[in-house]
């Protein structure tokens, strides 16, 4: 008895004959195929093409495209057909109704049909249904346009970078603040673009934590000197987008320009105890707290500022020095704040102010 041959290769199929290929294309291929002559009359269709018209391939032979589609549908197609008759291969997309009249998107490929001497004697039409892909692509395009519009209209400056901090996009607002032209800075690393800053350590550290995967989002503060010499105070809200494997794919920074708020806060607190030099947030929090006290306790900004300094334990003489006011003015402001709260002691005013937090 002969032992079976292990790992034997399967027999190679015989080459398809021309008649089998024709049968496959005509009856089994789901992509519609048609061939027309120079008069734009059909000389061949497969079953998928004929089904568009609820006919058989035999019934389609000799039909004119103008008769099948009508003048309104043929008018926009004529330019494509003319190009193919000149020897070009043309690709385009169009909606084609099915047998029930429901339109769906197809990629249309038109190729010249040549005779043995190379002359164009007709057109070969192949259609591929791409409806779902087209609908999805259009939805994605609209979503991207909407997102881009939001980015441009945002009061924040938006910067998009790859995992190496190479700048991919910056909104027009960011370009205006930093004095950048997108065409000039695209493809350059953000640290290089910010190298004129002497205090970008906190931002560098925040972006490093994102790139290493330690954090997916964080914030940092950065003070820059603009080209005209003006100081720009900014707060950066950074986030990382990761791939399924966990690697960082891109980083986005949304930058808030807080220069006006910082300048206003420093006017309110010209000689107050300084926050850490790298902390814009501390100064802004102080001023925000002051605004909250004014609104809640119905105090003037001057009265609220004195009240806040009292909560920090400063005596009236020290408050007068810090605010560049006379001790008499400071006492008057404290007295007015007490009267508005119907209180009589400074300690009670301190408690009332602290309760606002």
C-alpha positions, 0 to 999 in steps of 0.5 A: 500500500502506497503511503500518503504524501505529506504536505503535497501542494494542491493542484494548480487550477487551469487557466480560465478560458475566454468564455469562462471569463466572459461568463464570470464578468457577465453573470457573477461580477457585482460591479456594473460593466458596460461598453459603448461604441463611438455613437454611445450605443451599448455593445456589451453590458453585464448583469449588474449594469442591466439590473440598474434598468431592470433588464437583461444584458441581451435587452440592453444591447444597442441601447443609446446612453442618451435614451437610457439616461435622458438629456438632463443626466447626460449633459454633466457626463458628456465632458467625461465621455469626450475626454475618454474618446480623446484617449484619456482614462477618466475617474469620477464619482456620481450617484446612481439610482438602483432599480427602486430609484434609491441613489448610491455613490459609485466610483466610475472608471471610463477607459478608451476601447482601442482596436488593433491599430490603437484607434479609440472605437468606444468606451469601457465603463466600470462602476464600483459602489462606494456609498458607505465610504463616501458618506463616512468621508463626507461626514468626517470632512464636515466634522473636521471643518466644524472643528477647524471653525471652532478652533479659529473662532476660539478665544484660545490660541490652539497649537497642534503638535506630533509626539516630537513636539513638531508643530503641525498647525496653529490657529490664527489667534496663536499666530497673532500672539506669538508673531508666527506665520504658519507657513514659516513655522510648520514642521519646526519644534515648539521648544525651538520656536519658544527659545526666546523665553527665559522662563519656559521650564514649567511648560517644558516639564508639562510637555515632557510628562505628556510625552512620557505617558505620565499624564494625559492632560496638564496645565502650565504657565509661560511668560513671553516677550513679543517682537515689539517688546511687550510682555505676554502672560499665557496659561497653557492647557495641554492634552495628549492623544494616544494610540491603542498601544499607548504611544503618544500620537499627538499633543494639543495645547490651548493657550489662554492670553491672561496678560490683561488680567495679570496687569490688572491684578498687579495694579490691585496688588502693587506691593502685596506679598509676591506669589512664586515668580512662576505662578500667574495663577496665584495672582489671578486667584487672588484677584478673582477672590477679590472680585467675589468678595466685592460681589458677595459682600457689596464692598468696593475694590479698595475695601475688599483689598484691605479686607483680604490683607486682614485675612492674611494677618497683616496689621493696618500699618503694614497694609497701608505700606503695601497699598501705598495708602495713608493709615487714615485711609486704611482705617476708613476703608476698614470702618466702611467695610464693617458698617456694610456688614453690620459688624464692629470688630476686625476679627468678625470682618475677617471671619465674614471674608473667609466665609466667602471662600 
